[in-house]
Amino acid sequence: MPIKLNTHTKYLNPKITECAHDFTFSGAVHGVRFIVSKELEGTAAATAANYGKIFIATRPCIVRAIKEVHTTAGNDEDDVTLNVERLQGTETSGNGDALLSSAFNLKGTKETVQTGTLTSTTSYLTLATGDRLNLVDSGTLTSVAGVCVAVELEIL
């Protein structure tokens, strides 16, 4: 059966590009994969408050892959990292389930796509209706710029 897909894009902040998608499916949708992405343009990536929730599940789905790239690497002497977590119920940022076995290194080579290793706790990768995906940064972000994260999900 055909899938009808309606999308629209909103720019909520001139320094942060976020796509808001309104998906309308007709027919069987199990197994359909889609991408949720968030880009922190330029120096917006150097401000911890710009990270946070990027997706609310409107139906059950599972995380299949997570990738990250940045245009300018962090240079703080301590670790500078980014993880993606699943938030359930009233969980707040930093209190969810980490979806990567080790966080992305934001001090890694610029303009090099990093493919995350998903957690071995597979139950964390399953999102129920209402669960959220959240970006969690750590370390001093001062020089980090141009962060883009893409999460591939599959409808269950």
N, C-alpha and C positions, 0 to 999 in steps of 0.2 A: 504494500500500500504506500502511496506517496506520503511524504512528510512535508507539511506546510511549516515554514520557518519565517517568522516575522522578527526583525531585529531593528533596534534603533540605538543611536549613540548619543550620549550626553557627556559634555565636558563640564565636570563639576568644579574644577579648579584649574585656572590657566596653567599651572605648573604640574598638575597631575592629570594624566589622561586615563579615564576609566570608561569602559564600555558597559553600558547597562543593556542587557538582552531580555527581550520578552519572547519566550519560545512558545509557540502554539503547535502542538503535534496532533495529527489525526492518524488513526490506525495504530498498529503495534509499534512501540518505540524501544522495547527492550533491546539492549545492545548498541543503541545509537551513541556515538562518541562526540564530544564537543570540547572546546577549549575555553577556559576562563583565563584572562590575562590582566595584569596590572602593570602599568609603567609609571615610574616616578621619574619624570623628565628632569634633566639637568641637575641642579643642586638640591632639588626637592628630596632626593634620596639621602641627603646628609642630615635630615631632620627626622628623628625617631617618631615624632607625632604623625608623620605622613604615612607610616605603615599601619596596618590594621586589617579590618575585615574586607574581603574581596568578593565573597560569594555567599548566597543563602540558597540552600537546596530546596527546590519546590517539589521534588519527588526523590525517592531513593536513588542513589547513584554511588559509584565507586571510583576512587582516584586511581588512574592507570599510569600517570607519569607527571613529573614536575621538572621544569627547566628554568634556568636563570642566566641572565647576561647583564653586564654593566659596562658603561663607557669609561668610567674612571674608577680605579681600584682604591680601596682604603689603604692608609699607610700608618695607622696607629700601631704602636709597639705591641699591643695586646690583640687578641683575636677580634675580627670584625666579621660577623656571620649573619645569615638570614635563614630562618626555618619557616615552614608552613605547618600550621596546626589546625586540627578539627576542634571546633567549639560546639558543645552540646548544651541544651537547656539554658541556664543562666551563667555558664562559664564565661570568664572574662579573659582578655588577652594575656597570654603567658601562662594560663592555667589549663589549656586544652591538651590534646594528644598530639605529640610531634609526629608528622607524617614522613619525615626523612630520618634515616638512621644516623646521619651526620649532616649538620647544617651546611648550606652553601658558604664558601669562603669568599667574602667580598673583597679580600685582598688578592684574589686570584687574578690571572692575566685578563686585562681588559678586552672587551669585544670577543670573548671566547665563551660559547654557550656551555654551561655546566648542566649535566643531566644528573639529577638527584637519585640517590639510592633510597627507595621507599622502605619504610619500617618493616621489620619482619612480623610485627604484630598486625596481622592483616585486618583484624576487626576495626582498627583505627582508621583504615582506608575507606570504610563504608560510611556514607552519609545518609542519615534518615531525613525525612522532610523537616525543615527548620534548622538543621545543623548548618554551621558556617565554616568557611575557610578563612584563616587569619594569618597575616604575615607577622613574624616575630623577629625583630632585629636584636643584635647584642654587640657590645663593644662601642668604641667611639667612631661614629660615622662621618666625621668632619670632611674628609676628602672624597667620600663615595659619591658618584654621580651616575645618572642614567640607568637606573635599575629596572629591569623588566623580568617579570615572573609569569610563566605560563603553566597552567594546570590542565591536564587532559583528564576528563571524567567520562564515565560510561553509565548510561541509564540502566538501572536494574529492573 
